[in-house]
Amino acid sequence: MKKSLVSALTTALVVGAASTTFAAANPFEDVAADHWAYDAVAQLAADGVIEGYGDGTYRGDQEITRYEMAQMVARAMAKSGVSAADKAMIDKLAAEFADELNALGVRVAALEKKVDNVKWNGTVRYRYINSRKEHDGDNNAKNHNNTNQVILRLEPSMTINNHWTGHARIDYGTDDEKDNMDTAKNNKTVQVERVWVAGQYGNTEINLGKLPMYSMVDDGMIFDDNIAGGQVIFGKNIKAAVSVGRARLEDVDVDGNGTDDSITASYQSIEVYNDRDAKFTYGVGFHHFANREISVGGGEGKNHDLNIWDIGLGYKFTDTLGLKGAYAWNTAAASTEGEGGNIYKNAKRAWTVELDYKGADPKDKGSFGIFAAYRQLGMAAVWLPTYDGIERNQKGWEFGVDYVFDKNIQGTVKYFTGKDMTADDTKAHKLFTELNFFF
């Protein structure tokens, strides 16, 4: 339907801008049917930026060429009074079809003078988290915490040249524990979470700096945070990602002794996986974390590194229903005997199975997504998982729903119920709620 709409608009624009130049043979290749420009033009048409009317002269299944698409972009560039979102979309289209626009006599250089080289996206976020733990030990002690958080996140991107871009993530908000909204205390710290450059050469992507690290094979079960280092990704339908750097855990119970720690480890990984949008997804990876403070098991002289292998599989039954799972195991030597042995009994294994229905799109009011999952996250088999409900060294059920109340306003609710993987099998529950305003 989108393709037919673009065809109609193209014909109208061609008729409106016809000349001897436009009548020449088309020197450009067709735009692929799955090119992002179709969605962009359809959105601009829905917003009234691109206008047109069919005259019965076009075929609904005709191919759209880059030449024709450039004419639509040129007409949109001349439009005044468009929204900031539509202008950003027009700028992106102009960059994509710069050569064709130049051939039409529309100088993109003139456009570039009016467009800021730095683009800003971001989020205003509110979180409420309720966590409860019920110890089966002495006095049946209970631990109950409520946390309110607000955060402003800015994510600028900078164009360096045709191959390289710069990126950053800057956070300002209430601290997770010390300065949450319950204290009404101002946090005067601005945290630069990430700063990196990204290069694209054909099917090879290069990332350098303090960059985001996400374990693609297991969909974030092992790692969803930052590393200070570099990453190279090769391939198109099947990708290979090699990452090297330093990884850090902040205020996390690393060794399961009940005390929060902050440690840094050297990190190396390699992952091989197929297109994540494919109907059947698969992948295998290896992650190495080296630091003597990472305790895998009791005993002096043991190897305290983490050597984690992981595999992941997924299948989409329909466009709205999918099942995915992952399994990870740490092959580093460790002791599970003596004091604390029960704590480490399942520490070297992690796995998850998740059923997903639909998915929320912040740009689509009323869209939603639901998931149900069972997870077991041995603390020596994961680093910093992507999940908001379950934590390291826990096992149990996690449920969640996302809903888009209005364009760019999305709410999230997640609930975990299970146990800590400790000697006393502490019961654990967590309610995680979040409201995001994207811009």
N, C-alpha and C positions, 0 to 999 in steps of 0.2 A: 504494500500500500504506500509506503514511504517513497518507494522508487517511482511509482506512478505519479505521485504528487510532485516529486522533483521533475519528472518528465514534463508535466503540464506547465510548471513554473518556468522551466527552461525554454519551452516553445514560446511562451508569452514574452519572455525577455528577449529571445532571439528576434521575434517579430518586431518588438519595440525598439531594438537597437540594430536592426538590420542595416548593412552597408555592403559595398563591394568588397571590403576587407573581410567581413564576416562570411561572405559567400565563398571565400576561398576554401580549398580542401583542408580538412581538419588535420593538423600536423601532430596532434597529441594522442597519447594512448587513452583508452577508456578508463574511467574510474571504476575500480573493483566494486562489486555489488555490496560487499561488507565493509566498505570504507567508512570511516567515522564521519566524513563530510555529509553523507546522506542524512544522518540523524541531526547534524548541526543545521543543515538547510531546512529540514522539516520543522525544527524548533523555531527557527527564525520566521518561517512562514506562519506558524501557529501564533507567534508574537506580533504578527503584522508588519514585520520589518521587510520581508520580501512579499510582494503582491503580484498576482498574475491572474489570467483567466484563459481557460481553454477555448480554442476556436475550432476544435474538431480536426485539426491538421496533424496531431501527434498520435503515435501508437503507445498504448499504455505499457508495453513491454520493451520499449526502445532503450538502448544503452545510453548512459550519460557519459559524455566525454569530458576530459579536463578542460577543453576549450569552452564548452558550454557552461561548466561549473564556474569557470573564472568569470564569465559574463554575469552570472548571478551574484558572485562576490563583489564585482565592480559596482553593480547597482545598489547592493546593500551598503557598500562603503560610502556612497553618496547620500545615504539616508541620514537625516538629522533627528535628534530627540529620542534616540534609542536608549534602552536601559544599559546599566554598567555590565550586566551579565551578557546581554546580546552583543554589546560592543566588544567584549572580550572574545566572544565566539567568532565575530567577524574578523578580528585581528588574527585569530588562530587560522581561520580559513585563508586570509590574505597571505600569511606566511607559507601555508601549504601550496598555494597556487601562485606564488610570486612570479615564476618564469612566464606562466600563461598571461598573467595580468600585465607584465612588462610587454609581452607581444601585442596585447590589446592597447598599449599606450598608457596604461594606468601605472604610474610609478609607485611601487611599494616603498621606495626610499622616502617618498613624501609622507607616507603613512607612518613609517618608523620614527619620523621626527616628532609625531604627535603621540606616540605610544611610549609609555614609560617602560624601560628595559627591565624593571623589577615588578613582578606581579605578586600580589598578596592574597593568600587564602587563610582561613583560620576558623576557630571554633570558640564559642562561649559555652562553657559546660558547667552543669551542676550535678553533683553526685550525693546520694545518700546510701550509706552502707551499714547494715546491721549484721553483726557476727556473734555467734554463740558457741561456746564449747562446754561440754558436760563431762567432767572427769569421773571415772568410775573408781578412783582411788579413795584416799582418806577424806572423810567428811563430804563426799560427793560434791566437791568444789565446782563452781560454775564460773565461767568467764564470759561476760556480756559487754559488747562495745558497740556504740553508735558513732558514726562519723559523717559529718556534712562537709562537703568540699565544693569550692568554685574555682574555675581556672579560665584564663584567657590564653589561648594558644594561637600564635602567629606562625605561618608557614610561607615565607617568601621564596620565590624562585627567580633566578637571574639568568638571562641569556648571555653567554660568553661569546660564542661563535656558532657556526653551523653544526658543530659536533658536540660542544660542551655547554653544560648549564650548571649553575650553582644553586644550592638548596640549604635551608636551615629550618630548625624548629625552635621557637622561643616561647617559654611558658612563664606565666605570672599567675599566682593563685595561692590559695591556702595550703599549708603543709598537711600531709596526710594525718599526722598525729598531733603535733605541737600547736599549730596555729589554725585548727579547723574552725568552722563558723560558730561553733558552740562557745568559743572564747572571745569572739568578736575582735580578735587581735589582727592587726594589719601585718601582712607579710611584705617586706620591702625588698625581697630578693627576686630578681629576674634570672631565670635559669635558661641558658642556651643548651638545649638538649642535644641538638645535632647541627653540624656544619659539614657539608661535603660537596664535592663536585662530581658530576656524572657525565661520562663521554659515551657517545653512540657512533660506532663505525660498522655499518651494515647490521649483521646479526650479533655483533659483539658489544656488550655493555661494560663500562668500567666505572667503578665507584671508589672514591678516595676521600678520606677524612674521618670524622666522627659520624658514621652513617648508620642507617637502620639495618638491622639484621633480623631476618624472619626465616625460620626453617620451613622451606617450601614443601619438602617431601611429606612431613607430618602435619602440615597446615598449622604451624606455630606451636605444636605440643612441646618441643624442646626449647625453642628460643623465639622471643619476640621482644627485642629491646635494641640496644645500640652496641656497636663495636668501634674502637678506634683503630683504623687500619685500611684495608682495601679489599675489593671484591671484583672479580671478573666473571661475566656470564656469557657463555658461548651458545650458539645454536638458535633455531627457530621453533620447530615443532617439538623437538627434544632438546632440552637445555642442560648444560653442565655449569655449575656455579662453584667457583673456588674462592674461599674467604680466608683472610689472615689478619690477625690483629690482637687487641686486648679487650677483654670483656669484664664487666664489673657487676657485682651484686651489692645492692644497698639495703641495709636493715632487713636482712633475711636470715632465718634460722638455717644456716648452712649445714651444720652437722647434727641437727635434731636434738640438741641439748636444752632447748627452751630459751636460748639467748640469741638475740639478733646480732648479726655480724655484717661487716662490709669488707669484701675481699675483691681482688683483681686477679684474673688468670689470663695467661696467653691462650689464644684461641686459633685453631685451624679447622677448616671443614671443606668437604667436597660433597656436592649433591648432584644427582642426575634425575631428571623428571621430565614428563611430557607436558604438553599444553594444558594449563589448568582449566581451560574452558571446554576441553574435550569431554565426550560422553563418559569415557572410561579413563580415569587418571591413575598414574602409578609413579613410583619413584623410590630411590634408595640413597642413603647418605651416611656420612661418617663425620662426627664432631669430636674434637679433642680439646679438653680444658686442662691446663697444667698449673697447679698451685698446691703447695704442701699443706695449706690450711683446709683444702677440700677433703673432708674425711669420708671415705667410702666404707670403711669398716674399722673395727678395733685392731690393736696390735702395733707394736713399734716396727718401723722399717717397711711398712706396707706401702704399696703404690697408691698415692693419694690423687693421682690424675683421674680424669674422667675420659674414657674411650667409649663413646656412645655411637652405636650403629642404629639406624632406623629405616623402616620401610613404611610406605603409605599407599593405600588403595582407595579409589572412590568410583562410584557409579551413579549416573543420573538416569533414573527410570523415566522421567518426563522433564519438561522444562521447569517444573515446580517442585519435584520430589527427588531427593538424592540421599545416598548413604555413603559415608566415608569412615575410614578407620586408619589407625597407625599403631605401630609397635616399636619400642626402642629398648635396647639393653646395653648395659655397661660391661665391657669385657675386662676392665682393669682388675687386678688382683685385689682381694679384700678378705677380711676375716669376719665371720658372722658368729664367732664363738666368744664366750666370756661375757664380761659386763657390757650391757648394751647390745647384745647379740640380736635380740628380738627386734630392736629398732631398725637394724640393717637387713632383716630377713628378706624384705621385698624391695629394698632400696634400689637395687640394680635393674629393675624392670619398670617400664611405663607403657601404658596402652590406652587407647580411646576408641569408642565406636559412637558415631553421631548420625542421627537422622534429621535432615533439613527439609522444611516445607516452605516454598516460596522464598522471598528475600526482600527486605526493605530497600527502597531507592530514595535517598533524601530529596531528589528532585520531583518525585512522584507522590503527591498528596494521597493518603489513604493506603499506600502500599505497606506490606508487613512481611515479617518472616518469623518462623517458629522453629525451635530445635529441641531435641531431647538427646541426652548423651550419658553414657557411663564411662567414667575415667578412673584410672589408677596411676598416680604420678610418683613413682619412687624418687626420692630426693637425689639419688646418684645417677638417675637416668634422664633428668631434665635440668635445664639451667634457669630460665625464666619463662614459663609458659604464657600463652596469649590469653588464657581464660580469666574471667573476672570473678567467677564464683569459687571454684575449687582452687586450692593452692598446692605448692610443692608438698610432698609427703602426706598427701591425702588420697582417699579413694571414695567413690560414691557417685550419685546421680546429679546431673546438672541440667536445668531446664531454662529456656529463655525465649523472649519475644521482643521484636523490634517493631515499632509502628511510627509512621510518618504523619504527624498531626497536620502539618501544613508544609509547603515547599521549604526545604532546608531546616525543618524543625523535627527532630527525631527523638523518640523516647525508647529506652531499653530497660527491661526488667529481667534479671537472672536470679535463679535460686539454686543453691547447692545443699544437699543433705547427704551426709556420709560420716566418715571417721578419719581421725589422724592415724597414720600408720606408725603408731608408737606402741610401747609395751602394754599400756593400759587401754588401747583402742578408744581413745577419747572421741565421744560423739561430737560432730561438728556440723553447724548450719550457718548459711550465709545468704543474706538477701542483698542484692546489688541492684541499684536503680540509677539511671542516668538520663539527663535531658540535654541534648546537644542543639545548639543554634549555629548552623554553618554559614559562612560567608566567604 
